[in-house]
Amino acid sequence: MTKFTLIGAALLALGNSAVNALNSCGESQYDPAQYVCWSDQFLCPITAGEPLSFCNGACYSKFMYKCENNVLSLLPAHTGTPFTLTVSNPTLPIDGKPVTASGLHLSLAGNTSTYCPVEVVGAACPPGNITAFFAGNGGLSMDTMVPGGQQAYLGPDWNMHYTQAHSAYIPAGSLTQGFGAYEGGGFVNLNGNGWGWVACPPQASGGGGSAWNLVGRNETNAASLTACTPVNLKINPLPSGTVGAWQYA
C-alpha cells in the first residue's frame, strides 16, 4: 500500500469515527456535544454549558423561563431579598464558583474585598466574607449598609463594576439597567441584543489577577472575546435581612 493510500485510509477512518460519534434524533443526526434531543424528535442546542429545555416547539433556558402545561413563560422576578451569584458552565473549572467584588470590579472565582469602620459601627459590622446583591427595576445594587449604597453597572468596557462608597459617579456610556434577575433562575444580561455573559481567563480581557473576568458580550466586542466562554449566572437566595458588607472595597 502506498503512502497516499495509507493517509487516505487514515482520513477515512477518522471520518467514519466522526460519523459514528453522531447520535440520532428522529431522522436527524446530531453531535451530542452541541445538541440535546427531546422526545426523540426535537433538537435543542447546548449554550453556555446548559442543554436547553424544550416546550411546545421552543427551546428555552431554565435560567430565564419555565414551561407549565406546555406554556412557556418568564420566571418571576427575584426582588426584595438579597442573593449571591455563582458561575454555571460545567465545562469550566470555575463552575459553581462565586461572583466576587474587589477593586470596584466584579470577577469570577476571585476574592471579596470589604471595609467596615469598626470604630463607628462596632459589633454591627457584617462578616463581609460574601459578595451579595439586590435586584430590581432592571438594575443591580450591592447588598451593603453604607449610606447611599453602591450601584453595580456595566461599564463602557462591558466589564461589571460598582460605584465607590459615598459616590454616585458612573462613567459616561455605562449601563445601569437591562438586567434580569429571575426567581429560581439566573441573573441575565439583556444588553447588547441579549448576547449574555462570558467568562474570560485571567489576563484574557484585562481583568488581571488570578480571578476570571466577567464580561457582557455584544455584537461589537464578540470578535475580541474568542478566549472567553459563555456562562450563566445562577441566583442563590439569601435569608431576608442578610447584609453582605458595610461596603465593598
HELIX and SHEET records of a PDB file:
HELIX    1   1 LYS A    3  ASN A   20  1                                  18    
HELIX    2   2 VAL A  118  VAL A  121  1                                   4    
HELIX    3   3 GLY A  122  ALA A  124  5                                   3    
HELIX    4   4 ASN A  191  GLY A  194  1                                   4    
HELIX    5   5 ALA A  222  SER A  224  5                                   3    
SHEET    1   A 2 ASN A  23  CYS A  25  0                                        
SHEET    2   A 2 SER A  28  TYR A  30 -1                                        
SHEET    1   B 3 TYR A  35  TRP A  38  0                                        
SHEET    2   B 3 PHE A  42  THR A  47 -1                                        
SHEET    3   B 3 GLU A  50  PRO A  51 -1                                        
SHEET    1   C 2 SER A  53  CYS A  55  0                                        
SHEET    2   C 2 ALA A  58  TYR A  60 -1                                        
SHEET    1   D 2 TYR A  65  GLU A  68  0                                        
SHEET    2   D 2 VAL A  71  LEU A  74 -1                                        
SHEET    1   E 6 PHE A  83  SER A  88  0                                        
SHEET    2   E 6 THR A 229  PRO A 237 -1                                        
SHEET    3   E 6 TRP A 197  CYS A 200 -1                                        
SHEET    4   E 6 TRP A 212  GLY A 216 -1                                        
SHEET    5   E 6 HIS A 105  LEU A 108 -1                                        
SHEET    6   E 6 VAL A  99  SER A 102 -1                                        
SHEET    1   F 2 THR A 114  TYR A 115  0                                        
SHEET    2   F 2 GLN A 247  TYR A 248 -1                                        
SHEET    1   G 4 PHE A 133  GLY A 136  0                                        
SHEET    2   G 4 GLY A 139  MET A 142 -1                                        
SHEET    3   G 4 GLN A 151  LEU A 154 -1                                        
SHEET    4   G 4 MET A 160  TYR A 162 -1                                        
SHEET    1   H 2 PHE A 179  ALA A 181  0                                        
SHEET    2   H 2 PHE A 187  ASN A 189 -1                                        
END                                                                             
